[in-house]
C-alpha cells in the first residue's frame, strides 16, 4: 500500500520541481540588456562607438578651481563652443577641446593627425596624402596581403618567427616597442615628457596638446601668469582628463 502511494505521488513531485520560479524570485525578473553586454571594465577604452561628452562636463568645475586656487565666491562662467568648451573668470580663461566629436578610429590615425598638426610631419606609415575615409578603411582592414610562406619553396624561404623583432639579451626577449614614437621639440612646440603617449607645449598660445591612445586633448590657459606656471596648470588639467578617459568617463551619458 505504501509503495502504491509513493508511485502515485511521484508525478506530483516532478511537476513541482519543473514549475517556474515565483514572481518574487529576483532571478526570474532579470532580462538580458544590450547595455550590460558592453559594461565590462575597459571595453570602451579604445571604443569609437560613443561621442565625447562636453569637455567641461568631463573635466568639472572643481578641478579648475583647485588648479587655479579659486575661491568659492569667484564666479566661474562656463560656455560651450564649436570645438570644445571654456571656463572664464575675471578676465581669465581655460579652453578645453578634443581632436574631434569622437575618438579616432585607431591609435595610428590619432598619432598621424597629432604629428601632422604639432610635429610638422606625416606619420612614417602614411607618407602619401590620403582621405579620412581611406584612413578609417585601412585602420579596419589593415594592409593588403602579400602571400604566405607556403607560396614559396622551403629552399628559398628564410625562417622567421614572432621573436624576430625582439632580439634576445642574455636569454631574455627585449620589451615590445611602444605603439607611438616620442614627441620632439619642433618649431614653437616643446616636447613634454611623461604626459600621455606624447605631448607638446606651445608657449605662444599657452596651449598643451596631448596624444593618449586614440584621443587628442588640447588645453589652452589664458591668464596673466608666467609661461612655466601656465604649462604646469595645463598639464595638471590634462592629467585629470586622461584619468577620466582611462575610467571611461568621456562618453555622453546614456
C-alpha positions in Angstrom: 0.0 0.0 0.0 2.9 2.4 0.9 4.6 1.6 -2.4 1.4 2.3 -4.4 1.1 5.7 -2.6 4.6 6.7 -3.5 4.1 5.8 -7.1 1.0 8.0 -7.3 2.8 10.9 -5.5 5.9 10.8 -7.8 4.4 12.7 -10.8 3.2 15.4 -8.5 6.7 15.9 -7.1 8.1 16.1 -10.6 5.6 18.8 -11.6 6.6 20.8 -8.5 10.3 20.5 -9.4 9.7 21.7 -13.0 7.3 24.6 -12.2 8.7 28.1 -13.0 10.0 30.2 -10.2 7.7 32.6 -8.4 7.4 36.2 -9.4 9.1 37.2 -6.2 12.3 35.4 -7.2 14.8 38.1 -8.3 16.4 35.7 -10.8 13.1 35.4 -12.7 12.9 39.1 -13.2 16.3 39.7 -14.8 16.3 40.4 -18.5 19.2 40.5 -20.9 20.3 44.1 -21.6 22.4 45.2 -24.6 23.9 47.9 -22.4 25.1 45.3 -19.9 26.9 43.5 -22.7 29.2 46.5 -23.0 29.7 47.0 -19.3 32.9 45.0 -18.6 35.8 47.1 -17.5 38.0 48.5 -20.3 35.6 47.8 -23.1 35.3 51.5 -24.1 38.9 52.4 -23.6 39.5 52.4 -27.4 35.9 52.5 -28.5 34.8 54.8 -31.3 31.1 54.0 -30.9 30.4 56.8 -28.5 30.6 60.6 -29.0 32.5 62.7 -26.5 30.6 64.4 -23.7 31.1 68.1 -23.4 34.7 68.6 -22.3 33.7 70.9 -19.4 31.3 68.2 -18.1 34.2 65.7 -18.1 36.7 68.0 -16.5 34.5 69.5 -13.9 34.5 73.0 -12.4 36.0 71.7 -9.1 39.3 70.8 -10.9 39.6 74.2 -12.4 39.0 75.9 -9.1 41.6 73.7 -7.4 44.2 74.1 -10.1 44.0 78.0 -10.2 43.2 78.3 -6.4 39.9 80.0 -7.0 37.6 80.8 -4.0 34.1 79.6 -3.9 32.8 83.2 -4.2 34.7 83.6 -7.5 32.2 83.5 -10.4 33.2 80.8 -12.9 31.3 81.0 -16.2 31.1 78.0 -18.5 30.5 78.2 -22.2 30.3 75.6 -24.9 32.0 76.3 -28.2 32.1 74.5 -31.6 35.3 72.7 -30.9 35.1 72.3 -27.1 34.2 74.5 -24.1 35.7 77.1 -21.8 35.8 78.3 -18.2 36.1 82.0 -17.7 36.6 84.2 -14.6 37.8 87.7 -14.0 39.4 88.1 -17.5 41.0 84.7 -17.3 40.1 81.7 -19.5 40.7 77.9 -19.9 39.7 76.3 -23.2 39.3 72.5 -23.3 38.9 70.6 -26.6 39.2 67.1 -28.1 40.5 66.2 -31.6 37.0 65.6 -32.9 33.4 64.8 -32.0 34.5 61.2 -31.1 37.8 59.2 -30.6 39.8 58.4 -33.7 39.4 55.0 -35.4 42.8 53.8 -34.1 45.9 54.8 -32.2 47.8 55.1 -35.5 45.2 57.5 -37.0 45.3 59.6 -33.9 49.1 59.8 -34.0 49.0 60.7 -37.7 46.8 63.7 -37.0 48.8 64.7 -33.9 52.1 64.6 -35.8 50.6 66.5 -38.8 49.3 69.3 -36.5 52.0 69.5 -33.9 55.1 67.8 -35.2 55.1 69.2 -38.7 55.4 65.8 -40.3 53.2 62.9 -41.6 53.2 59.5 -40.0 56.0 57.2 -41.2 53.4 54.7 -42.3 51.2 57.2 -44.1 53.6 59.3 -46.3 51.2 60.0 -49.1 48.1 62.3 -48.8 45.0 60.2 -48.1 41.4 60.9 -47.3 39.7 60.4 -44.0 37.7 57.5 -45.4 40.8 55.8 -46.6 42.3 56.2 -43.1 39.3 54.6 -41.5 39.2 51.8 -44.0 42.9 51.0 -43.7 42.6 51.0 -39.9 39.8 48.5 -40.0 41.0 46.2 -42.8 44.8 46.5 -42.4 47.4 46.4 -45.2 47.0 44.3 -48.4 48.1 40.7 -48.0 51.3 39.8 -49.9 51.0 36.0 -49.7 52.1 33.4 -47.1 55.2 31.4 -46.6 53.5 28.4 -48.1 53.7 30.0 -51.5 57.5 29.8 -51.8 59.7 26.8 -51.7 61.3 25.7 -48.5 64.8 26.1 -50.0 64.1 29.8 -50.8 62.4 30.6 -47.6 64.1 32.1 -44.5 63.0 31.1 -41.0 61.1 33.8 -39.2 59.1 33.8 -36.0 57.4 36.2 -33.8 60.6 36.9 -31.8 62.5 38.3 -34.9 61.6 41.8 -33.8 62.6 41.1 -30.2 66.3 40.3 -30.0 67.5 38.2 -27.2 69.7 39.7 -24.5 71.2 37.1 -22.1 68.4 34.7 -22.9 65.6 37.2 -22.4 63.5 38.9 -25.1 63.5 42.6 -25.4 60.4 44.6 -24.4 57.8 45.2 -27.1 58.4 48.7 -28.7 55.7 51.3 -28.0 52.9 51.9 -30.5 53.8 55.6 -30.8 57.0 57.5 -31.2 58.0 60.0 -28.6 57.3 63.7 -29.2 60.2 66.0 -30.2 60.6 69.7 -29.8 60.0 71.3 -33.2 59.3 74.9 -34.1 57.1 76.6 -31.5 56.1 73.2 -29.9 58.2 72.0 -27.0 58.1 68.3 -26.2 56.7 67.4 -22.7 57.8 64.1 -21.4 55.7 61.6 -19.3 52.3 63.1 -20.3 50.0 60.7 -22.2 51.7 58.9 -25.1 53.2 62.1 -26.3 52.6 65.8 -25.5 53.8 69.2 -26.7 53.6 72.7 -25.1 53.0 75.9 -27.2 54.2 78.8 -25.1 53.0 81.4 -27.7 49.3 80.4 -27.2 49.6 78.8 -23.7 48.3 75.5 -25.1 49.2 71.9 -24.3 48.3 69.2 -26.9 48.4 65.5 -25.8 48.0 62.2 -27.6 46.6 59.5 -25.4 45.6 56.2 -27.0 43.2 57.2 -29.8 42.4 60.6 -28.2 43.9 64.1 -28.8 43.4 66.5 -25.9 44.1 70.3 -26.1 44.0 72.7 -23.1 44.7 76.4 -23.5 45.4 78.6 -20.5 44.8 82.3 -21.0 45.9 84.0 -17.8 48.4 86.7 -16.7 50.7 84.0 -15.1 54.1 83.2 -16.4 54.6 80.6 -19.1 56.0 77.9 -16.9 53.1 78.3 -14.4 50.6 78.1 -17.2 52.4 75.0 -18.5 52.1 73.3 -15.1 48.4 74.2 -14.8 47.6 72.9 -18.3 49.5 69.7 -17.5 47.6 69.2 -14.3 44.2 69.6 -16.1 45.4 67.3 -18.9 46.3 64.6 -16.4 42.8 64.8 -14.9 41.2 64.3 -18.3 43.5 61.3 -19.0 42.3 59.8 -15.8 38.7 60.4 -16.8 39.2 58.8 -20.2 41.0 55.9 -18.6 38.0 55.4 -16.4 35.6 55.5 -19.4 34.1 58.8 -18.3 34.4 60.6 -21.6 31.2 59.5 -23.3 27.9 61.2 -23.4 25.6 60.0 -20.6 23.1 57.4 -21.8 
